[in-house]
Amino acid sequence: MLIRKLTDCPEILAGDHTRLRELLHPDRGYLFEGRYSLARAMLEPGKSSRPHQLKSSEVYYVLSGEGEMHVDSETALIYSGDAIVIPAGSVQWVRNSGGVPLVFFCIVDPAWRSEDEDTLG
């Protein structure tokens, strides 16, 4: 059984300016054979991620807070409990429009790789 504790995962500042802790990734040396990667992301109130696009599809699942999600030409308000599907190749970014940190899971399939991400602007 594999159990990864969030507190054991180092926090990094991702290229899109979210604070990330990667929980699962098939290429990181622990016994995980999935195709996808799973990370927890956080944005402070008033902050935005940088527009970016991935070659992989992605799902955000909002754990807490609220924000404004941008995928290509679409914009929608997002709240705790929402799942957002981001098709591969879409330009995406999110803004924390609330007064508390916006915290969400990022599920990327196939697993996130730096060479598959293009940060814009």
C-alpha positions in Angstrom: 0.0 0.0 0.0 1.3 3.4 -0.9 0.4 6.4 1.3 1.8 9.8 0.5 1.3 12.5 3.1 0.9 16.0 1.9 3.3 17.3 4.6 6.0 15.0 3.3 5.8 16.5 -0.2 8.0 19.6 -0.7 6.2 22.7 -1.8 7.4 24.3 -5.0 6.5 27.5 -6.9 5.2 26.1 -10.2 5.9 27.8 -13.6 2.3 29.1 -13.5 2.9 30.7 -10.1 0.8 28.3 -8.0 2.2 26.7 -4.9 2.3 23.0 -5.6 2.9 19.8 -3.6 3.1 16.8 -5.9 1.5 13.7 -4.2 1.6 11.1 -7.0 3.7 10.8 -10.2 4.7 7.6 -12.0 8.2 8.9 -12.7 9.3 9.9 -9.2 10.9 6.7 -7.8 8.2 5.5 -5.4 5.9 2.5 -6.2 3.1 4.2 -8.2 2.1 2.7 -11.5 -0.6 5.1 -12.6 -0.6 7.1 -15.9 -1.6 10.3 -14.2 -0.1 12.8 -11.7 -1.8 14.3 -8.7 -0.8 17.6 -7.0 -2.3 20.0 -4.6 -2.2 23.6 -5.7 -2.8 26.8 -3.8 -3.2 30.5 -4.7 -3.4 33.3 -2.1 -6.4 35.8 -2.2 -6.1 38.1 -5.2 -3.4 36.1 -7.0 -3.7 34.5 -10.4 -1.8 31.7 -12.1 0.0 32.5 -15.3 -1.7 31.5 -18.5 -0.3 28.2 -19.7 -1.2 25.1 -21.7 -0.4 21.4 -21.3 -0.2 18.7 -23.9 -2.0 16.5 -21.4 -5.6 16.8 -20.2 -6.2 18.1 -16.7 -8.9 18.2 -14.0 -9.0 20.7 -11.2 -11.0 19.7 -8.1 -11.6 22.7 -5.8 -11.1 21.8 -2.1 -11.6 25.3 -0.6 -12.0 28.9 -1.7 -13.5 30.4 -4.8 -12.1 31.7 -8.0 -12.5 32.5 -11.7 -11.4 29.8 -14.1 -10.3 30.7 -17.6 -10.1 28.0 -20.3 -9.5 29.3 -23.8 -12.3 31.9 -24.4 -14.5 30.6 -21.6 -14.6 32.1 -18.0 -16.6 30.6 -15.1 -16.8 31.1 -11.3 -15.6 28.1 -9.4 -16.2 27.0 -5.8 -15.4 24.4 -3.3 -16.6 21.0 -4.6 -16.4 21.9 -8.3 -14.5 19.7 -10.8 -13.2 21.5 -13.9 -12.2 19.6 -17.0 -9.4 21.3 -19.0 -8.8 19.7 -22.4 -5.3 19.1 -23.7 -3.8 22.1 -25.5 -6.2 24.6 -23.9 -4.9 27.9 -22.6 -5.8 28.0 -19.0 -5.4 30.1 -15.9 -7.2 30.7 -12.6 -7.7 33.7 -10.3 -8.5 33.6 -6.6 -11.4 35.9 -6.3 -12.1 35.1 -2.6 -10.8 36.2 0.7 -9.1 32.8 1.6 -6.6 30.6 -0.2 -7.9 28.8 -3.3 -6.9 25.2 -2.8 -7.4 22.6 -5.5 -6.2 19.2 -6.7 -4.6 19.0 -10.2 -4.9 15.6 -11.9 -3.0 15.4 -15.2 -3.3 12.5 -17.6 -0.9 11.4 -18.9 1.3 12.6 -16.0 2.7 16.1 -16.0 6.1 16.7 -17.5 7.8 20.1 -17.8 8.5 19.6 -21.5 4.7 19.2 -22.0 3.8 22.6 -20.5 4.1 26.0 -22.1 3.8 29.0 -19.8 2.6 32.0 -21.8 3.1 35.7 -21.2 
